[in-house]
Amino acid sequence: MITMSASRRWLILIATSIVSFMATLDASIVNIALPYIARELKVPMSTIELVTSVYMIAICVLLIFWGKLSDSVGRIWLFQLGTILFALGSLFCGLSMTLPWLLTARLIQATGAAMTMATNFGIITAIFPMNQHGRALGVNSALLQLGNIAGPGIGGGVLAVLSWHWIFLINVPVALVAFLIGVLVFPRQRPSLAGAHMDWPGYGSYSVIILGFFITVFWAQTAGLSWVTLLPGMLAFVALVAFVQIERYASDPLIPFAIFKNPGFTIGILTAMIVYMLGYFNSVIMPFYLEETLGLSALTAGFCMMAIPAANVISAPIGGNLGDHFGAERVSFFALFLWCMPMGLFAAATPNWPLGWIVFGLAWSGLANGAFQNNPMMMDNVAPKFQGLAGSMAALGRNLGMTIGVALVTSLLYLNMSTQAGRYIHDYPHGHPQWFIYGMHRSYDFALLLLLLAVLLLGWLNLHRLHERKQSLS
């Protein structure tokens, strides 16, 4: 741990958390602006989706690269460089007049975002004592979650008074403030380029895995499943087999498989992916239920959905504090166990349920999600020399979980509605709310099964830790 005053530690946490919030916000805030961008740049909606997908794919491809590199060359200067690149990319996005210019700027922005995402957890765990990791990472996680969820609301507010360019330009002063705070409070660190090493064969095969996975998911969502859309996924599988073989024999592998021998780290990643997948069940299904089935206005539905981030921001630091006292693995188990209740509640919803029950369920979901302490589980279960890699893998698990979650919930919802209707359904079935309710029930049934799997994994982990403690005392 780096020795410094408590006030300086919290200023560093503020700087890293601000950038974390902006980087995740930019993955979701753009979606609401896509129709405006498409209209002004005169490109079809099917093409403008690249503005979102390029950002997500680039981040996932680069995360492990920067995480691995940061363990060799230093995390703080890489985080600061990433903050500047993110600000520059945001500025170029806001000044874009053509789609190629905008996509190039998004790549610059994603490069900076990946640098900060890969290093922020490692910086936080290095400057805070072990008994404060949960609280500190909880604050950072709360802002990460808020960035994911609050994007459409903030974006809508910006677009109500300004052009779409300001969706990106608002990042610039915020990122510069975070950078200046970092200049004042970060410990001085010179880049140690002499120790830099990269497993290029491993990184190349990893990149093919990520690209193939994302391309298959995006193509399948727009064009349906076919041999053409599945081909990138097949290439990704071949690359996965090659990656495993390369990493087994590499002298300094991109991802040392030994870190997965610690069940706390492995289960932390798996349950984090499940939790981020499940978060999108509410994000996708609930707006349709509130607006189309219950007949609420978009404004009222938006206020109802804000129950999730509001509760999340409250519970994340509290959950972190509890994790510091009782253990992150134990707190995570109870958090996900309690999340089963609103999942079961939504799986039984009717077309005329009282709104209070729905808001209660959404708020309960936010409380349970925020209290889930996967980040301390992962970061505290790897050696300090792998903290950058662990932080980048945590961010990768988060992004993969979100991507899989969107594809999974839309597929489940429309497949079950189509089964009930006896024909293909690709939109809300106006005049037949019972078809939507059926699809909603089956989707939440599946979500509940996934959540129970995560609870079982954490239950086993807690029993395993109890057995380890008993053995150490005997």
C-alpha positions in Angstrom: 0.0 0.0 0.0 1.2 3.5 -0.8 1.4 5.7 2.3 -0.5 9.0 2.2 -3.1 11.0 4.1 -6.7 9.9 4.1 -7.9 13.2 2.4 -5.4 12.6 -0.4 -6.6 9.0 -0.9 -10.2 10.2 -1.2 -9.2 12.9 -3.7 -7.6 10.2 -5.8 -10.8 8.1 -5.5 -12.8 11.1 -6.7 -10.5 11.6 -9.7 -10.6 7.9 -10.7 -14.4 7.7 -10.1 -15.2 10.8 -12.2 -13.4 9.3 -15.2 -15.0 5.9 -14.6 -18.4 7.5 -14.6 -17.8 9.4 -17.8 -16.2 6.4 -19.6 -19.2 4.1 -18.9 -21.7 6.9 -19.4 -20.4 7.3 -23.0 -21.3 3.7 -23.7 -25.0 4.4 -23.0 -25.6 8.2 -23.5 -25.0 8.0 -27.2 -27.9 5.6 -27.9 -30.6 8.2 -27.4 -28.7 10.6 -29.8 -28.3 8.1 -32.6 -31.5 9.3 -34.6 -30.2 12.9 -34.4 -26.7 11.9 -35.5 -28.1 9.8 -38.4 -30.3 12.6 -39.6 -27.6 15.2 -39.5 -24.8 13.0 -41.0 -27.3 11.6 -43.6 -26.6 7.9 -42.9 -29.1 5.0 -42.3 -29.9 3.8 -38.7 -28.4 0.4 -39.5 -25.0 2.2 -40.1 -25.2 4.7 -37.3 -25.2 1.8 -34.8 -21.5 1.6 -35.5 -21.0 4.7 -33.3 -22.0 2.6 -30.3 -20.6 -0.8 -31.3 -17.1 0.6 -32.3 -16.7 2.1 -28.9 -17.7 -1.1 -27.0 -15.6 -3.4 -29.2 -12.5 -1.2 -29.1 -12.7 -1.0 -25.3 -13.0 -4.8 -24.9 -10.1 -5.5 -27.3 -7.8 -3.0 -25.6 -8.7 -3.6 -21.9 -6.5 -6.7 -21.4 -3.6 -5.0 -23.4 -3.5 -2.0 -21.1 -4.2 -4.0 -18.0 -1.2 -6.3 -18.7 1.0 -3.4 -19.7 0.1 -1.3 -16.6 1.5 -4.1 -14.4 4.9 -3.6 -16.0 5.1 0.2 -16.8 3.0 1.7 -14.1 -0.8 2.4 -13.6 -0.9 6.0 -12.6 0.7 7.6 -15.6 -1.2 5.3 -17.9 -4.5 6.3 -16.2 -3.6 10.0 -16.7 -2.7 9.5 -20.3 -6.0 7.7 -20.8 -7.9 10.6 -19.3 -6.3 13.0 -21.8 -6.9 10.7 -24.7 -10.6 10.3 -23.6 -10.9 14.1 -23.4 -9.3 14.5 -26.9 -11.5 11.8 -28.4 -14.6 13.4 -26.9 -13.6 16.8 -28.4 -13.0 15.3 -31.8 -16.4 13.5 -31.6 -18.1 16.8 -30.8 -16.5 18.4 -33.8 -17.2 15.6 -36.2 -19.0 16.5 -39.4 -18.8 13.1 -41.2 -19.3 9.5 -40.0 -15.7 8.3 -40.7 -14.5 11.3 -38.6 -16.9 10.4 -35.8 -15.9 6.7 -35.8 -12.2 7.6 -35.8 -12.8 9.9 -32.8 -14.7 7.2 -31.0 -11.7 4.9 -31.4 -9.5 7.5 -29.8 -12.1 8.0 -27.1 -12.4 4.2 -26.5 -8.5 3.9 -26.3 -8.5 6.4 -23.5 -11.5 4.9 -21.8 -9.9 1.4 -21.9 -6.7 2.8 -20.3 -8.6 4.3 -17.4 -10.9 1.2 -17.0 -7.9 -1.1 -16.9 -6.0 0.8 -14.3 -8.5 2.5 -11.9 -9.2 -0.6 -9.7 -5.4 -1.3 -9.4 -4.8 2.3 -8.3 -7.6 2.3 -5.7 -6.4 -1.0 -4.1 -2.8 0.2 -4.1 -3.6 3.5 -2.2 -6.3 2.2 0.3 -5.6 -0.2 3.1 -7.1 -3.7 2.8 -9.8 -2.9 5.4 -11.1 0.0 3.2 -11.0 -1.7 -0.2 -14.7 -2.5 -0.1 -15.8 1.0 0.8 -13.5 2.6 -1.8 -14.3 0.2 -4.6 -18.0 0.5 -3.6 -17.9 4.3 -4.3 -16.2 3.7 -7.7 -18.7 0.9 -8.5 -21.7 3.1 -7.7 -20.5 5.7 -10.2 -19.8 2.9 -12.8 -23.4 1.7 -12.4 -24.8 5.2 -12.5 -22.9 5.8 -15.7 -24.4 2.7 -17.3 -28.0 3.5 -16.2 -28.2 7.3 -16.3 -27.0 7.7 -19.9 -30.4 7.9 -21.5 -31.7 10.4 -18.9 -28.7 12.7 -19.1 -28.6 12.4 -22.9 -32.3 13.3 -23.2 -31.7 16.4 -21.0 -28.7 17.5 -23.1 -30.6 17.0 -26.4 -33.6 18.9 -25.1 -31.5 22.1 -25.1 -28.4 21.5 -27.2 -27.3 19.7 -30.3 -26.0 16.1 -30.3 -22.4 17.3 -30.4 -22.7 18.3 -26.7 -23.3 14.6 -25.8 -19.5 14.3 -26.3 -18.3 17.9 -25.6 -19.6 17.8 -22.0 -16.9 15.1 -21.3 -14.0 17.5 -22.1 -14.2 19.9 -19.1 -15.1 17.0 -16.7 -12.2 14.9 -17.8 -9.8 17.8 -17.6 -10.9 18.6 -14.0 -10.3 14.9 -13.1 -6.8 15.1 -14.8 -5.9 18.2 -12.9 -7.0 16.7 -9.6 -4.8 13.7 -10.5 -1.8 16.0 -11.2 -2.2 17.5 -7.7 -2.7 14.3 -5.7 -1.4 11.3 -7.6 2.0 9.9 -6.4 4.7 10.8 -8.9 5.4 7.8 -11.1 7.8 7.6 -14.1 6.9 5.1 -16.8 9.1 2.0 -16.5 9.3 1.1 -20.2 12.3 -1.2 -19.7 10.1 -3.8 -18.0 7.4 -3.6 -20.7 6.6 -6.9 -22.4 3.6 -8.1 -24.4 2.6 -11.6 -25.4 1.8 -10.7 -29.0 0.6 -14.1 -30.2 -1.7 -14.4 -27.1 -3.0 -10.8 -27.6 -3.6 -11.4 -31.3 -5.7 -14.5 -30.7 -7.5 -12.8 -27.8 -8.4 -9.9 -30.2 -9.9 -12.3 -32.7 -12.0 -13.9 -29.9 -13.4 -10.5 -28.9 -14.0 -9.3 -32.4 -15.6 -12.5 -33.5 -17.9 -12.7 -30.5 -19.1 -9.1 -30.8 -19.6 -9.2 -34.6 -21.7 -12.4 -34.3 -23.8 -10.9 -31.5 -24.4 -7.6 -33.4 -25.1 -9.3 -36.7 -27.4 -11.9 -35.1 -29.4 -9.1 -33.5 -29.9 -7.2 -36.8 -30.0 -10.0 -39.4 -30.9 -13.2 -37.4 -28.9 -16.4 -37.1 -27.4 -17.8 -40.3 -24.1 -19.3 -41.4 -22.9 -15.9 -42.4 -23.7 -14.3 -39.0 -22.3 -17.4 -37.2 -19.0 -17.4 -39.1 -17.2 -14.8 -37.0 -18.3 -16.7 -33.9 -16.8 -19.9 -35.3 -13.5 -18.0 -36.0 -13.6 -16.8 -32.4 -14.0 -20.4 -31.1 -10.9 -21.5 -33.2 -9.0 -18.5 -31.8 -10.1 -19.5 -28.3 -8.6 -23.0 -28.8 -5.4 -21.4 -30.1 -5.3 -18.8 -27.3 -5.4 -21.6 -24.6 -2.5 -23.4 -26.2 -0.5 -20.2 -26.7 -1.0 -19.2 -23.0 -0.1 -22.6 -21.7 3.4 -22.4 -23.2 4.1 -18.7 -23.1 7.0 -17.6 -20.8 5.0 -14.4 -19.8 1.4 -15.1 -20.9 -1.1 -12.3 -21.5 -3.4 -14.0 -19.0 -1.7 -16.3 -16.5 -4.1 -19.2 -16.0 -2.8 -19.6 -12.5 -4.9 -16.6 -11.3 -8.0 -18.7 -12.0 -6.9 -21.2 -9.4 -8.1 -18.8 -6.7 -11.9 -19.5 -6.6 -12.6 -16.0 -5.2 -11.2 -14.4 -8.4 -12.9 -16.9 -10.8 -16.3 -16.8 -9.1 -16.0 -13.0 -8.8 -15.7 -12.7 -12.6 -18.5 -15.2 -13.4 -21.0 -13.7 -10.9 -20.1 -10.2 -12.1 -20.9 -11.2 -15.7 -24.2 -12.7 -14.6 -25.1 -9.6 -12.5 -24.4 -7.2 -15.5 -26.4 -9.5 -17.8 -29.4 -9.4 -15.4 -29.2 -5.7 -15.1 -30.3 -5.4 -18.7 -33.5 -7.5 -18.1 -34.9 -4.5 -16.2 -33.5 -2.0 -18.7 -35.0 -3.6 -21.7 -38.3 -5.1 -20.4 -39.5 -2.5 -17.8 -39.8 0.5 -20.1 -42.2 -1.5 -22.4 -44.1 -2.8 -19.4 -44.5 0.7 -17.8 -45.3 2.6 -21.0 -47.1 0.1 -23.2 -48.8 -2.2 -20.7 -49.5 0.1 -17.8 -50.0 3.1 -20.1 -47.6 5.5 -18.3 -46.0 8.5 -19.9 -42.4 8.3 -20.9 -41.6 10.9 -18.2 -43.3 8.9 -15.4 -41.7 5.7 -16.6 -38.3 7.3 -16.6 -38.9 8.5 -13.0 -39.9 4.9 -12.0 -36.7 3.5 -13.7 -34.6 6.0 -11.7 -35.4 3.9 -8.6 -32.7 1.5 -9.7 -29.7 3.9 -9.9 -30.9 5.9 -6.9 -31.0 2.8 -4.7 -27.7 1.6 -6.2 -25.8 4.7 -5.4 -27.0 4.4 -1.7 -26.3 0.7 -1.3 -22.9 0.4 -3.1 -20.8 2.3 -0.5 -22.8 0.7 2.4 -22.2 -2.8 0.8 -18.5 -2.0 0.5 -18.4 -0.9 4.2 -20.1 -4.2 5.2 -17.7 -6.1 3.0 -14.8 -4.6 4.8 -16.2 -5.8 8.1 -17.8 -9.2 7.2 -16.1 -10.1 3.9 -17.0 -9.3 0.4 -17.9 -12.9 -0.5 -20.4 -13.1 2.4 -22.0 -9.8 1.6 -22.2 -10.6 -2.1 -24.0 -13.9 -1.3 -26.7 -12.2 0.8 -27.1 -9.4 -1.8 -27.8 -11.7 -4.7 -30.0 -13.9 -2.5 -32.1 -10.9 -1.7 -32.2 -9.9 -5.4 -34.2 -13.1 -6.0 -37.3 -11.5 -4.5 -37.8 -8.8 -7.0 -36.9 -11.1 -9.9 -39.7 -13.5 -8.7 -42.0 -10.5 -8.3 -41.5 -9.4 -11.9 -42.0 -13.0 -13.1 -45.5 -12.8 -11.6 -46.5 -9.3 -12.8 -49.9 -8.8 -14.4 -51.2 -6.1 -16.9 -52.8 -4.2 -14.1 -50.4 -4.4 -11.2 -50.2 -1.4 -8.7 -47.3 0.8 -9.7 -46.0 0.9 -6.1 -45.1 -2.8 -6.3 -43.1 -2.3 -9.5 -41.2 0.7 -8.1 -40.6 -1.2 -4.9 -39.2 -4.1 -7.0 -37.0 -1.8 -9.0 -35.6 -0.1 -5.9 -35.0 -3.5 -4.3 -33.1 -4.6 -7.4 -30.9 -1.5 -7.2 -30.2 -2.0 -3.5 -29.2 -5.7 -4.0 -27.2 -4.9 -7.1 -25.3 -2.1 -5.4 -24.5 -4.2 -2.4 -22.9 -6.9 -4.6 -19.2 -6.7 -3.9 -17.5 -8.5 -6.9 -14.7 -5.9 -7.3 -13.1 -6.5 -3.9 -13.6 -10.2 -4.4 -11.5 -10.1 -7.6 -8.9 -7.5 -6.6 -8.2 -8.9 -3.2 -7.7 -12.5 -4.6 -4.8 -11.7 -6.9 -1.2 -10.8 -6.2 -0.3 -7.1 -6.3 1.8 -7.7 -9.5 -1.4 -8.8 -11.3 -3.7 -5.9 -10.1 -3.7 -4.1 -13.4 -4.6 -7.3 -15.3 -7.3 -8.2 -12.6 -8.9 -4.7 -13.0 -9.0 -5.0 -16.8 -10.6 -8.4 -16.5 -13.2 -7.0 -14.2 -14.0 -4.3 -16.7 -14.0 -6.9 -19.5 -16.4 -9.1 -17.6 -18.7 -6.1 -17.1 -18.7 -5.2 -20.8 -19.2 -8.8 -21.9 -22.0 -9.2 -19.4 -23.8 -6.1 -20.7 -23.5 -7.2 -24.3 -24.7 -10.7 -23.7 -27.5 -9.4 -21.5 -28.9 -7.2 -24.2 -28.8 -10.0 -26.8 -30.2 -12.6 -24.3 -33.1 -10.6 -23.0 -34.3 -9.4 -26.4 -34.1 -12.9 -27.8 -36.0 -14.4 -24.8 -38.7 -11.7 -24.9 -39.5 -11.8 -28.6 -39.1 -15.6 -28.9 -41.6 -16.2 -26.1 -44.0 -13.6 -27.4 -43.8 -15.2 -30.9 -44.4 -18.6 -29.4 -47.5 -17.4 -27.6 -48.8 -15.5 -30.6 -48.1 -18.3 -33.1 -46.3 -15.9 -35.4 -43.1 -13.8 -35.5 -43.3 -10.8 -33.2 -40.6 -8.1 -33.4 -42.3 -5.2 -31.6 -44.6 -4.6 -28.7 -47.9 -6.5 -29.5 -50.4 -3.7 -29.2 -53.9 -5.1 -28.5 -52.4 -8.2 -27.0 -50.7 -7.3 -23.7 -51.0 -10.9 -22.6 -48.4 -11.9 -25.2 -46.0 -9.4 -23.8 -46.7 -10.5 -20.2 -46.1 -14.1 -21.2 -42.7 -13.1 -22.7 -41.9 -11.0 -19.7 -42.7 -13.9 -17.3 -40.6 -16.4 -19.2 -37.7 -13.9 -19.5 -37.7 -13.2 -15.7 -38.0 -17.0 -15.0 -34.7 -17.5 -16.9 -33.2 -14.5 -15.1 -34.1 -16.0 -11.8 -32.4 -19.3 -12.8 -29.3 -17.4 -13.7 -29.4 -15.5 -10.4 -29.8 -18.7 -8.4 -26.8 -20.1 -10.2 -24.8 -17.1 -9.0 -26.1 -17.5 -5.5 -25.1 -21.2 -5.5 -21.6 -20.3 -6.7 -21.2 -17.8 -3.9 -22.7 -20.2 -1.4 -20.1 -22.8 -2.4 -17.4 -20.2 -2.2 -18.4 -19.2 1.4 -18.5 -22.8 2.5 -15.0 -23.3 0.9 -13.6 -20.3 2.8 -15.1 -21.6 6.0 -13.5 -25.0 5.4 -10.1 -23.2 4.7 -10.4 -21.3 8.0 -11.1 -24.5 10.0 -8.1 -26.2 8.4 -5.8 -23.3 9.2 -6.9 -23.4 12.9 -6.5 -27.2 13.2 
